Amino acid sequence: MCGGILESTSPRFSQRADFFTYICFLCLVILLSNAFITGGERFASILALSLLKTVTIDN
């Protein structure tokens, strides 16, 4: 749900591949910090929270 809103209405992602690049960057940062800090226990909930934060910042 949040991804669709960001992809279609966000002024941040004006180019075609901007949203995909943003998702890849988020996943990479979360994955690396997750591996070093928590030992790889949490991933999906942090990604969902970062997408929700981006939606609320844009609105």
PDBQT receptor file of N, H, CA, C and O in Angstrom, charges set to zero:
ATOM      1  N   MET A   1       0.820  -1.188   0.000  1.00  0.00    +0.000 N 
ATOM      2  CA  MET A   1       0.000   0.000   0.000  1.00  0.00    +0.000 C 
ATOM      3  C   MET A   1       0.870   1.260   0.000  1.00  0.00    +0.000 C 
ATOM      4  O   MET A   1       0.669   2.143  -0.834  1.00  0.00    +0.000 OA
ATOM      5  N   CYS A   2       1.809   1.354   0.900  1.00  0.00    +0.000 N 
ATOM      6  H   CYS A   2       1.972   0.637   1.577  1.00  0.00    +0.000 HD
ATOM      7  CA  CYS A   2       2.674   2.537   0.972  1.00  0.00    +0.000 C 
ATOM      8  C   CYS A   2       3.548   2.647  -0.266  1.00  0.00    +0.000 C 
ATOM      9  O   CYS A   2       3.811   3.749  -0.749  1.00  0.00    +0.000 OA
ATOM     10  N   GLY A   3       3.993   1.521  -0.776  1.00  0.00    +0.000 N 
ATOM     11  H   GLY A   3       3.779   0.626  -0.383  1.00  0.00    +0.000 HD
ATOM     12  CA  GLY A   3       4.824   1.539  -1.967  1.00  0.00    +0.000 C 
ATOM     13  C   GLY A   3       4.086   2.083  -3.170  1.00  0.00    +0.000 C 
ATOM     14  O   GLY A   3       4.652   2.840  -3.959  1.00  0.00    +0.000 OA
ATOM     15  N   GLY A   4       2.842   1.709  -3.316  1.00  0.00    +0.000 N 
ATOM     16  H   GLY A   4       2.383   1.094  -2.675  1.00  0.00    +0.000 HD
ATOM     17  CA  GLY A   4       2.040   2.204  -4.431  1.00  0.00    +0.000 C 
ATOM     18  C   GLY A   4       1.801   3.695  -4.354  1.00  0.00    +0.000 C 
ATOM     19  O   GLY A   4       1.833   4.391  -5.368  1.00  0.00    +0.000 OA
ATOM     20  N   ILE A   5       1.560   4.189  -3.139  1.00  0.00    +0.000 N 
ATOM     21  H   ILE A   5       1.534   3.624  -2.315  1.00  0.00    +0.000 HD
ATOM     22  CA  ILE A   5       1.360   5.623  -2.953  1.00  0.00    +0.000 C 
ATOM     23  C   ILE A   5       2.637   6.382  -3.300  1.00  0.00    +0.000 C 
ATOM     24  O   ILE A   5       2.605   7.396  -3.997  1.00  0.00    +0.000 OA
ATOM     25  N   LEU A   6       3.745   5.878  -2.806  1.00  0.00    +0.000 N 
ATOM     26  H   LEU A   6       3.771   5.055  -2.239  1.00  0.00    +0.000 HD
ATOM     27  CA  LEU A   6       5.020   6.541  -3.092  1.00  0.00    +0.000 C 
ATOM     28  C   LEU A   6       5.357   6.506  -4.573  1.00  0.00    +0.000 C 
ATOM     29  O   LEU A   6       5.826   7.495  -5.135  1.00  0.00    +0.000 OA
ATOM     30  N   GLU A   7       5.119   5.380  -5.193  1.00  0.00    +0.000 N 
ATOM     31  H   GLU A   7       4.738   4.576  -4.736  1.00  0.00    +0.000 HD
ATOM     32  CA  GLU A   7       5.492   5.228  -6.601  1.00  0.00    +0.000 C 
ATOM     33  C   GLU A   7       4.664   6.119  -7.511  1.00  0.00    +0.000 C 
ATOM     34  O   GLU A   7       5.174   6.631  -8.507  1.00  0.00    +0.000 OA
ATOM     35  N   SER A   8       3.401   6.308  -7.184  1.00  0.00    +0.000 N 
ATOM     36  H   SER A   8       2.987   5.892  -6.374  1.00  0.00    +0.000 HD
ATOM     37  CA  SER A   8       2.541   7.046  -8.097  1.00  0.00    +0.000 C 
ATOM     38  C   SER A   8       2.428   8.540  -7.799  1.00  0.00    +0.000 C 
ATOM     39  O   SER A   8       2.260   9.331  -8.727  1.00  0.00    +0.000 OA
ATOM     40  N   THR A   9       2.515   8.951  -6.524  1.00  0.00    +0.000 N 
ATOM     41  H   THR A   9       2.650   8.308  -5.770  1.00  0.00    +0.000 HD
ATOM     42  CA  THR A   9       2.230  10.350  -6.210  1.00  0.00    +0.000 C 
ATOM     43  C   THR A   9       3.386  11.133  -5.617  1.00  0.00    +0.000 C 
ATOM     44  O   THR A   9       3.268  12.348  -5.458  1.00  0.00    +0.000 OA
ATOM     45  N   SER A  10       4.474  10.506  -5.290  1.00  0.00    +0.000 N 
ATOM     46  H   SER A  10       4.570   9.519  -5.420  1.00  0.00    +0.000 HD
ATOM     47  CA  SER A  10       5.562  11.211  -4.619  1.00  0.00    +0.000 C 
ATOM     48  C   SER A  10       6.371  12.053  -5.606  1.00  0.00    +0.000 C 
ATOM     49  O   SER A  10       6.753  11.575  -6.675  1.00  0.00    +0.000 OA
ATOM     50  N   PRO A  11       6.629  13.316  -5.237  1.00  0.00    +0.000 N 
ATOM     51  CA  PRO A  11       7.467  14.151  -6.106  1.00  0.00    +0.000 C 
ATOM     52  C   PRO A  11       8.949  13.754  -6.049  1.00  0.00    +0.000 C 
ATOM     53  O   PRO A  11       9.733  14.175  -6.901  1.00  0.00    +0.000 OA
ATOM     54  N   ARG A  12       9.330  12.963  -5.070  1.00  0.00    +0.000 N 
ATOM     55  H   ARG A  12       8.694  12.621  -4.379  1.00  0.00    +0.000 HD
ATOM     56  CA  ARG A  12      10.727  12.523  -4.955  1.00  0.00    +0.000 C 
ATOM     57  C   ARG A  12      11.123  11.562  -6.070  1.00  0.00    +0.000 C 
ATOM     58  O   ARG A  12      12.280  11.535  -6.489  1.00  0.00    +0.000 OA
ATOM     59  N   PHE A  13      10.177  10.788  -6.543  1.00  0.00    +0.000 N 
ATOM     60  H   PHE A  13       9.237  10.811  -6.202  1.00  0.00    +0.000 HD
ATOM     61  CA  PHE A  13      10.471   9.735  -7.507  1.00  0.00    +0.000 C 
ATOM     62  C   PHE A  13       9.902  10.103  -8.866  1.00  0.00    +0.000 C 
ATOM     63  O   PHE A  13       8.937   9.498  -9.333  1.00  0.00    +0.000 OA
ATOM     64  N   SER A  14      10.507  11.100  -9.495  1.00  0.00    +0.000 N 
ATOM     65  H   SER A  14      11.290  11.592  -9.116  1.00  0.00    +0.000 HD
ATOM     66  CA  SER A  14       9.987  11.585 -10.775  1.00  0.00    +0.000 C 
ATOM     67  C   SER A  14      10.452  10.730 -11.950  1.00  0.00    +0.000 C 
ATOM     68  O   SER A  14       9.721  10.581 -12.929  1.00  0.00    +0.000 OA
ATOM     69  N   GLN A  15      11.640  10.173 -11.870  1.00  0.00    +0.000 N 
ATOM     70  H   GLN A  15      12.234  10.294 -11.074  1.00  0.00    +0.000 HD
ATOM     71  CA  GLN A  15      12.139   9.308 -12.940  1.00  0.00    +0.000 C 
ATOM     72  C   GLN A  15      11.572   7.907 -12.792  1.00  0.00    +0.000 C 
ATOM     73  O   GLN A  15      11.031   7.551 -11.745  1.00  0.00    +0.000 OA
ATOM     74  N   ARG A  16      11.699   7.123 -13.837  1.00  0.00    +0.000 N 
ATOM     75  H   ARG A  16      12.138   7.412 -14.687  1.00  0.00    +0.000 HD
ATOM     76  CA  ARG A  16      11.080   5.805 -13.860  1.00  0.00    +0.000 C 
ATOM     77  C   ARG A  16      11.674   4.839 -12.838  1.00  0.00    +0.000 C 
ATOM     78  O   ARG A  16      10.926   4.083 -12.218  1.00  0.00    +0.000 OA
ATOM     79  N   ALA A  17      12.970   4.837 -12.644  1.00  0.00    +0.000 N 
ATOM     80  H   ALA A  17      13.578   5.451 -13.148  1.00  0.00    +0.000 HD
ATOM     81  CA  ALA A  17      13.614   3.859 -11.773  1.00  0.00    +0.000 C 
ATOM     82  C   ALA A  17      13.987   4.422 -10.407  1.00  0.00    +0.000 C 
ATOM     83  O   ALA A  17      14.693   3.756  -9.648  1.00  0.00    +0.000 OA
ATOM     84  N   ASP A  18      13.535   5.626 -10.072  1.00  0.00    +0.000 N 
ATOM     85  H   ASP A  18      12.962   6.166 -10.688  1.00  0.00    +0.000 HD
ATOM     86  CA  ASP A  18      13.898   6.223  -8.791  1.00  0.00    +0.000 C 
ATOM     87  C   ASP A  18      13.357   5.428  -7.607  1.00  0.00    +0.000 C 
ATOM     88  O   ASP A  18      14.071   5.224  -6.625  1.00  0.00    +0.000 OA
ATOM     89  N   PHE A  19      12.120   4.983  -7.685  1.00  0.00    +0.000 N 
ATOM     90  H   PHE A  19      11.540   5.149  -8.483  1.00  0.00    +0.000 HD
ATOM     91  CA  PHE A  19      11.527   4.240  -6.575  1.00  0.00    +0.000 C 
ATOM     92  C   PHE A  19      12.232   2.904  -6.382  1.00  0.00    +0.000 C 
ATOM     93  O   PHE A  19      12.485   2.497  -5.248  1.00  0.00    +0.000 OA
ATOM     94  N   PHE A  20      12.547   2.227  -7.462  1.00  0.00    +0.000 N 
ATOM     95  H   PHE A  20      12.342   2.558  -8.383  1.00  0.00    +0.000 HD
ATOM     96  CA  PHE A  20      13.268   0.954  -7.373  1.00  0.00    +0.000 C 
ATOM     97  C   PHE A  20      14.647   1.150  -6.753  1.00  0.00    +0.000 C 
ATOM     98  O   PHE A  20      15.078   0.347  -5.926  1.00  0.00    +0.000 OA
ATOM     99  N   THR A  21      15.336   2.215  -7.150  1.00  0.00    +0.000 N 
ATOM    100  H   THR A  21      14.986   2.867  -7.822  1.00  0.00    +0.000 HD
ATOM    101  CA  THR A  21      16.648   2.520  -6.586  1.00  0.00    +0.000 C 
ATOM    102  C   THR A  21      16.527   2.829  -5.098  1.00  0.00    +0.000 C 
ATOM    103  O   THR A  21      17.376   2.417  -4.308  1.00  0.00    +0.000 OA
ATOM    104  N   TYR A  22      15.492   3.540  -4.717  1.00  0.00    +0.000 N 
ATOM    105  H   TYR A  22      14.802   3.875  -5.358  1.00  0.00    +0.000 HD
ATOM    106  CA  TYR A  22      15.252   3.854  -3.313  1.00  0.00    +0.000 C 
ATOM    107  C   TYR A  22      15.014   2.581  -2.496  1.00  0.00    +0.000 C 
ATOM    108  O   TYR A  22      15.565   2.433  -1.406  1.00  0.00    +0.000 OA
ATOM    109  N   ILE A  23      14.210   1.680  -3.011  1.00  0.00    +0.000 N 
ATOM    110  H   ILE A  23      13.763   1.800  -3.897  1.00  0.00    +0.000 HD
ATOM    111  CA  ILE A  23      13.939   0.415  -2.311  1.00  0.00    +0.000 C 
ATOM    112  C   ILE A  23      15.218  -0.410  -2.187  1.00  0.00    +0.000 C 
ATOM    113  O   ILE A  23      15.483  -0.982  -1.130  1.00  0.00    +0.000 OA
ATOM    114  N   CYS A  24      16.002  -0.476  -3.239  1.00  0.00    +0.000 N 
ATOM    115  H   CYS A  24      15.787  -0.011  -4.098  1.00  0.00    +0.000 HD
ATOM    116  CA  CYS A  24      17.265  -1.225  -3.176  1.00  0.00    +0.000 C 
ATOM    117  C   CYS A  24      18.221  -0.612  -2.165  1.00  0.00    +0.000 C 
ATOM    118  O   CYS A  24      18.886  -1.335  -1.424  1.00  0.00    +0.000 OA
ATOM    119  N   PHE A  25      18.297   0.720  -2.126  1.00  0.00    +0.000 N 
ATOM    120  H   PHE A  25      17.757   1.308  -2.728  1.00  0.00    +0.000 HD
ATOM    121  CA  PHE A  25      19.156   1.391  -1.159  1.00  0.00    +0.000 C 
ATOM    122  C   PHE A  25      18.687   1.113   0.262  1.00  0.00    +0.000 C 
ATOM    123  O   PHE A  25      19.502   0.812   1.135  1.00  0.00    +0.000 OA
ATOM    124  N   LEU A  26      17.373   1.210   0.507  1.00  0.00    +0.000 N 
ATOM    125  H   LEU A  26      16.711   1.454  -0.202  1.00  0.00    +0.000 HD
ATOM    126  CA  LEU A  26      16.840   0.909   1.838  1.00  0.00    +0.000 C 
ATOM    127  C   LEU A  26      17.159  -0.520   2.256  1.00  0.00    +0.000 C 
ATOM    128  O   LEU A  26      17.601  -0.759   3.380  1.00  0.00    +0.000 OA
ATOM    129  N   CYS A  27      16.939  -1.452   1.368  1.00  0.00    +0.000 N 
ATOM    130  H   CYS A  27      16.580  -1.258   0.455  1.00  0.00    +0.000 HD
ATOM    131  CA  CYS A  27      17.205  -2.854   1.682  1.00  0.00    +0.000 C 
ATOM    132  C   CYS A  27      18.679  -3.089   1.977  1.00  0.00    +0.000 C 
ATOM    133  O   CYS A  27      19.015  -3.837   2.896  1.00  0.00    +0.000 OA
ATOM    134  N   LEU A  28      19.548  -2.468   1.219  1.00  0.00    +0.000 N 
ATOM    135  H   LEU A  28      19.276  -1.861   0.473  1.00  0.00    +0.000 HD
ATOM    136  CA  LEU A  28      20.978  -2.636   1.443  1.00  0.00    +0.000 C 
ATOM    137  C   LEU A  28      21.407  -2.071   2.797  1.00  0.00    +0.000 C 
ATOM    138  O   LEU A  28      22.141  -2.724   3.538  1.00  0.00    +0.000 OA
ATOM    139  N   VAL A  29      20.957  -0.875   3.117  1.00  0.00    +0.000 N 
ATOM    140  H   VAL A  29      20.360  -0.345   2.515  1.00  0.00    +0.000 HD
ATOM    141  CA  VAL A  29      21.310  -0.261   4.398  1.00  0.00    +0.000 C 
ATOM    142  C   VAL A  29      20.740  -1.067   5.556  1.00  0.00    +0.000 C 
ATOM    143  O   VAL A  29      21.436  -1.312   6.541  1.00  0.00    +0.000 OA
ATOM    144  N   ILE A  30      19.498  -1.478   5.450  1.00  0.00    +0.000 N 
ATOM    145  H   ILE A  30      18.932  -1.279   4.650  1.00  0.00    +0.000 HD
ATOM    146  CA  ILE A  30      18.868  -2.259   6.521  1.00  0.00    +0.000 C 
ATOM    147  C   ILE A  30      19.548  -3.610   6.665  1.00  0.00    +0.000 C 
ATOM    148  O   ILE A  30      19.794  -4.065   7.782  1.00  0.00    +0.000 OA
ATOM    149  N   LEU A  31      19.850  -4.245   5.564  1.00  0.00    +0.000 N 
ATOM    150  H   LEU A  31      19.651  -3.876   4.656  1.00  0.00    +0.000 HD
ATOM    151  CA  LEU A  31      20.488  -5.556   5.610  1.00  0.00    +0.000 C 
ATOM    152  C   LEU A  31      21.884  -5.489   6.239  1.00  0.00    +0.000 C 
ATOM    153  O   LEU A  31      22.233  -6.325   7.072  1.00  0.00    +0.000 OA
ATOM    154  N   LEU A  32      22.670  -4.501   5.839  1.00  0.00    +0.000 N 
ATOM    155  H   LEU A  32      22.386  -3.822   5.162  1.00  0.00    +0.000 HD
ATOM    156  CA  LEU A  32      24.019  -4.371   6.399  1.00  0.00    +0.000 C 
ATOM    157  C   LEU A  32      23.990  -4.008   7.873  1.00  0.00    +0.000 C 
ATOM    158  O   LEU A  32      24.725  -4.591   8.671  1.00  0.00    +0.000 OA
ATOM    159  N   SER A  33      23.149  -3.051   8.241  1.00  0.00    +0.000 N 
ATOM    160  H   SER A  33      22.552  -2.577   7.593  1.00  0.00    +0.000 HD
ATOM    161  CA  SER A  33      23.082  -2.689   9.658  1.00  0.00    +0.000 C 
ATOM    162  C   SER A  33      22.456  -3.801  10.480  1.00  0.00    +0.000 C 
ATOM    163  O   SER A  33      22.811  -3.990  11.644  1.00  0.00    +0.000 OA
ATOM    164  N   ASN A  34      21.543  -4.526   9.896  1.00  0.00    +0.000 N 
ATOM    165  H   ASN A  34      21.255  -4.372   8.950  1.00  0.00    +0.000 HD
ATOM    166  CA  ASN A  34      20.917  -5.655  10.574  1.00  0.00    +0.000 C 
ATOM    167  C   ASN A  34      21.934  -6.764  10.831  1.00  0.00    +0.000 C 
ATOM    168  O   ASN A  34      21.933  -7.377  11.898  1.00  0.00    +0.000 OA
ATOM    169  N   ALA A  35      22.782  -7.014   9.876  1.00  0.00    +0.000 N 
ATOM    170  H   ALA A  35      22.783  -6.516   9.008  1.00  0.00    +0.000 HD
ATOM    171  CA  ALA A  35      23.776  -8.078  10.029  1.00  0.00    +0.000 C 
ATOM    172  C   ALA A  35      24.793  -7.734  11.110  1.00  0.00    +0.000 C 
ATOM    173  O   ALA A  35      25.234  -8.609  11.856  1.00  0.00    +0.000 OA
ATOM    174  N   PHE A  36      25.161  -6.461  11.193  1.00  0.00    +0.000 N 
ATOM    175  H   PHE A  36      24.802  -5.751  10.588  1.00  0.00    +0.000 HD
ATOM    176  CA  PHE A  36      26.187  -6.078  12.159  1.00  0.00    +0.000 C 
ATOM    177  C   PHE A  36      25.631  -5.793  13.556  1.00  0.00    +0.000 C 
ATOM    178  O   PHE A  36      26.312  -6.056  14.547  1.00  0.00    +0.000 OA
ATOM    179  N   ILE A  37      24.432  -5.273  13.652  1.00  0.00    +0.000 N 
ATOM    180  H   ILE A  37      23.879  -5.059  12.847  1.00  0.00    +0.000 HD
ATOM    181  CA  ILE A  37      23.898  -4.867  14.951  1.00  0.00    +0.000 C 
ATOM    182  C   ILE A  37      23.105  -5.986  15.625  1.00  0.00    +0.000 C 
ATOM    183  O   ILE A  37      23.373  -6.316  16.781  1.00  0.00    +0.000 OA
ATOM    184  N   THR A  38      22.138  -6.573  14.927  1.00  0.00    +0.000 N 
ATOM    185  H   THR A  38      21.921  -6.305  13.989  1.00  0.00    +0.000 HD
ATOM    186  CA  THR A  38      21.262  -7.556  15.569  1.00  0.00    +0.000 C 
ATOM    187  C   THR A  38      21.578  -8.987  15.195  1.00  0.00    +0.000 C 
ATOM    188  O   THR A  38      20.940  -9.903  15.713  1.00  0.00    +0.000 OA
ATOM    189  N   GLY A  39      22.523  -9.209  14.329  1.00  0.00    +0.000 N 
ATOM    190  H   GLY A  39      23.041  -8.465  13.908  1.00  0.00    +0.000 HD
ATOM    191  CA  GLY A  39      22.851 -10.572  13.929  1.00  0.00    +0.000 C 
ATOM    192  C   GLY A  39      21.873 -11.161  12.925  1.00  0.00    +0.000 C 
ATOM    193  O   GLY A  39      21.827 -12.381  12.761  1.00  0.00    +0.000 OA
ATOM    194  N   GLY A  40      21.098 -10.337  12.256  1.00  0.00    +0.000 N 
ATOM    195  H   GLY A  40      21.136  -9.347  12.388  1.00  0.00    +0.000 HD
ATOM    196  CA  GLY A  40      20.199 -10.793  11.197  1.00  0.00    +0.000 C 
ATOM    197  C   GLY A  40      18.847 -11.266  11.677  1.00  0.00    +0.000 C 
ATOM    198  O   GLY A  40      18.266 -12.171  11.078  1.00  0.00    +0.000 OA
ATOM    199  N   GLU A  41      18.326 -10.675  12.749  1.00  0.00    +0.000 N 
ATOM    200  H   GLU A  41      18.798  -9.940  13.236  1.00  0.00    +0.000 HD
ATOM    201  CA  GLU A  41      17.046 -11.133  13.295  1.00  0.00    +0.000 C 
ATOM    202  C   GLU A  41      15.840 -10.413  12.723  1.00  0.00    +0.000 C 
ATOM    203  O   GLU A  41      14.781 -11.023  12.570  1.00  0.00    +0.000 OA
ATOM    204  N   ARG A  42      15.968  -9.139  12.404  1.00  0.00    +0.000 N 
ATOM    205  H   ARG A  42      16.828  -8.644  12.527  1.00  0.00    +0.000 HD
ATOM    206  CA  ARG A  42      14.813  -8.362  11.956  1.00  0.00    +0.000 C 
ATOM    207  C   ARG A  42      15.113  -7.709  10.610  1.00  0.00    +0.000 C 
ATOM    208  O   ARG A  42      16.206  -7.188  10.390  1.00  0.00    +0.000 OA
ATOM    209  N   PHE A  43      14.119  -7.746   9.707  1.00  0.00    +0.000 N 
ATOM    210  H   PHE A  43      13.231  -8.169   9.887  1.00  0.00    +0.000 HD
ATOM    211  CA  PHE A  43      14.323  -7.108   8.409  1.00  0.00    +0.000 C 
ATOM    212  C   PHE A  43      13.043  -6.489   7.861  1.00  0.00    +0.000 C 
ATOM    213  O   PHE A  43      13.037  -5.297   7.551  1.00  0.00    +0.000 OA
ATOM    214  N   ALA A  44      11.967  -7.244   7.729  1.00  0.00    +0.000 N 
ATOM    215  H   ALA A  44      11.971  -8.212   7.980  1.00  0.00    +0.000 HD
ATOM    216  CA  ALA A  44      10.774  -6.772   7.024  1.00  0.00    +0.000 C 
ATOM    217  C   ALA A  44      10.064  -5.651   7.771  1.00  0.00    +0.000 C 
ATOM    218  O   ALA A  44       9.576  -4.717   7.136  1.00  0.00    +0.000 OA
ATOM    219  N   SER A  45       9.991  -5.711   9.077  1.00  0.00    +0.000 N 
ATOM    220  H   SER A  45      10.387  -6.470   9.594  1.00  0.00    +0.000 HD
ATOM    221  CA  SER A  45       9.282  -4.662   9.814  1.00  0.00    +0.000 C 
ATOM    222  C   SER A  45      10.010  -3.328   9.710  1.00  0.00    +0.000 C 
ATOM    223  O   SER A  45       9.364  -2.281   9.671  1.00  0.00    +0.000 OA
ATOM    224  N   ILE A  46      11.319  -3.342   9.664  1.00  0.00    +0.000 N 
ATOM    225  H   ILE A  46      11.844  -4.193   9.695  1.00  0.00    +0.000 HD
ATOM    226  CA  ILE A  46      12.079  -2.103   9.529  1.00  0.00    +0.000 C 
ATOM    227  C   ILE A  46      11.874  -1.507   8.137  1.00  0.00    +0.000 C 
ATOM    228  O   ILE A  46      11.780  -0.287   8.000  1.00  0.00    +0.000 OA
ATOM    229  N   LEU A  47      11.805  -2.337   7.117  1.00  0.00    +0.000 N 
ATOM    230  H   LEU A  47      11.881  -3.328   7.229  1.00  0.00    +0.000 HD
ATOM    231  CA  LEU A  47      11.548  -1.847   5.769  1.00  0.00    +0.000 C 
ATOM    232  C   LEU A  47      10.162  -1.218   5.681  1.00  0.00    +0.000 C 
ATOM    233  O   LEU A  47      10.002  -0.166   5.061  1.00  0.00    +0.000 OA
ATOM    234  N   ALA A  48       9.173  -1.838   6.284  1.00  0.00    +0.000 N 
ATOM    235  H   ALA A  48       9.303  -2.692   6.788  1.00  0.00    +0.000 HD
ATOM    236  CA  ALA A  48       7.819  -1.283   6.276  1.00  0.00    +0.000 C 
ATOM    237  C   ALA A  48       7.776   0.054   7.014  1.00  0.00    +0.000 C 
ATOM    238  O   ALA A  48       7.111   0.987   6.563  1.00  0.00    +0.000 OA
ATOM    239  N   LEU A  49       8.468   0.153   8.127  1.00  0.00    +0.000 N 
ATOM    240  H   LEU A  49       9.008  -0.605   8.493  1.00  0.00    +0.000 HD
ATOM    241  CA  LEU A  49       8.508   1.416   8.860  1.00  0.00    +0.000 C 
ATOM    242  C   LEU A  49       9.201   2.520   8.068  1.00  0.00    +0.000 C 
ATOM    243  O   LEU A  49       8.777   3.674   8.123  1.00  0.00    +0.000 OA
ATOM    244  N   SER A  50      10.236   2.192   7.348  1.00  0.00    +0.000 N 
ATOM    245  H   SER A  50      10.580   1.254   7.303  1.00  0.00    +0.000 HD
ATOM    246  CA  SER A  50      10.916   3.220   6.553  1.00  0.00    +0.000 C 
ATOM    247  C   SER A  50      10.038   3.696   5.398  1.00  0.00    +0.000 C 
ATOM    248  O   SER A  50      10.072   4.876   5.048  1.00  0.00    +0.000 OA
ATOM    249  N   LEU A  51       9.255   2.803   4.802  1.00  0.00    +0.000 N 
ATOM    250  H   LEU A  51       9.227   1.845   5.085  1.00  0.00    +0.000 HD
ATOM    251  CA  LEU A  51       8.324   3.222   3.749  1.00  0.00    +0.000 C 
ATOM    252  C   LEU A  51       7.206   4.098   4.336  1.00  0.00    +0.000 C 
ATOM    253  O   LEU A  51       6.807   5.086   3.721  1.00  0.00    +0.000 OA
ATOM    254  N   LEU A  52       6.705   3.738   5.516  1.00  0.00    +0.000 N 
ATOM    255  H   LEU A  52       7.029   2.935   6.015  1.00  0.00    +0.000 HD
ATOM    256  CA  LEU A  52       5.678   4.556   6.154  1.00  0.00    +0.000 C 
ATOM    257  C   LEU A  52       6.215   5.938   6.507  1.00  0.00    +0.000 C 
ATOM    258  O   LEU A  52       5.503   6.934   6.375  1.00  0.00    +0.000 OA
ATOM    259  N   LYS A  53       7.454   6.004   6.952  1.00  0.00    +0.000 N 
ATOM    260  H   LYS A  53       8.032   5.195   7.060  1.00  0.00    +0.000 HD
ATOM    261  CA  LYS A  53       8.049   7.293   7.272  1.00  0.00    +0.000 C 
ATOM    262  C   LYS A  53       8.170   8.152   6.020  1.00  0.00    +0.000 C 
ATOM    263  O   LYS A  53       7.911   9.355   6.069  1.00  0.00    +0.000 OA
ATOM    264  N   THR A  54       8.555   7.561   4.916  1.00  0.00    +0.000 N 
ATOM    265  H   THR A  54       8.765   6.584   4.876  1.00  0.00    +0.000 HD
ATOM    266  CA  THR A  54       8.670   8.311   3.671  1.00  0.00    +0.000 C 
ATOM    267  C   THR A  54       7.323   8.836   3.210  1.00  0.00    +0.000 C 
ATOM    268  O   THR A  54       7.230   9.963   2.725  1.00  0.00    +0.000 OA
ATOM    269  N   VAL A  55       6.279   8.032   3.357  1.00  0.00    +0.000 N 
ATOM    270  H   VAL A  55       6.354   7.116   3.752  1.00  0.00    +0.000 HD
ATOM    271  CA  VAL A  55       4.922   8.473   2.981  1.00  0.00    +0.000 C 
ATOM    272  C   VAL A  55       4.493   9.647   3.850  1.00  0.00    +0.000 C 
ATOM    273  O   VAL A  55       3.950  10.628   3.340  1.00  0.00    +0.000 OA
ATOM    274  N   THR A  56       4.728   9.559   5.150  1.00  0.00    +0.000 N 
ATOM    275  H   THR A  56       5.169   8.762   5.564  1.00  0.00    +0.000 HD
ATOM    276  CA  THR A  56       4.300  10.648   6.036  1.00  0.00    +0.000 C 
ATOM    277  C   THR A  56       5.121  11.916   5.806  1.00  0.00    +0.000 C 
ATOM    278  O   THR A  56       4.592  13.017   5.959  1.00  0.00    +0.000 OA
ATOM    279  N   ILE A  57       6.383  11.790   5.447  1.00  0.00    +0.000 N 
ATOM    280  H   ILE A  57       6.812  10.895   5.323  1.00  0.00    +0.000 HD
ATOM    281  CA  ILE A  57       7.186  12.976   5.145  1.00  0.00    +0.000 C 
ATOM    282  C   ILE A  57       6.677  13.642   3.877  1.00  0.00    +0.000 C 
ATOM    283  O   ILE A  57       6.615  14.870   3.809  1.00  0.00    +0.000 OA
ATOM    284  N   ASP A  58       6.317  12.863   2.882  1.00  0.00    +0.000 N 
ATOM    285  H   ASP A  58       6.368  11.866   2.937  1.00  0.00    +0.000 HD
ATOM    286  CA  ASP A  58       5.816  13.434   1.628  1.00  0.00    +0.000 C 
ATOM    287  C   ASP A  58       4.449  14.090   1.781  1.00  0.00    +0.000 C 
ATOM    288  O   ASP A  58       4.131  15.046   1.074  1.00  0.00    +0.000 OA
ATOM    289  N   ASN A  59       3.647  13.578   2.700  1.00  0.00    +0.000 N 
ATOM    290  H   ASN A  59       3.905  12.802   3.275  1.00  0.00    +0.000 HD
ATOM    291  CA  ASN A  59       2.301  14.139   2.883  1.00  0.00    +0.000 C 
ATOM    292  C   ASN A  59       2.342  15.228   3.911  1.00  0.00    +0.000 C 
ATOM    293  O   ASN A  59       1.313  15.831   4.213  1.00  0.00    +0.000 OA
TER     294      ASN A  59
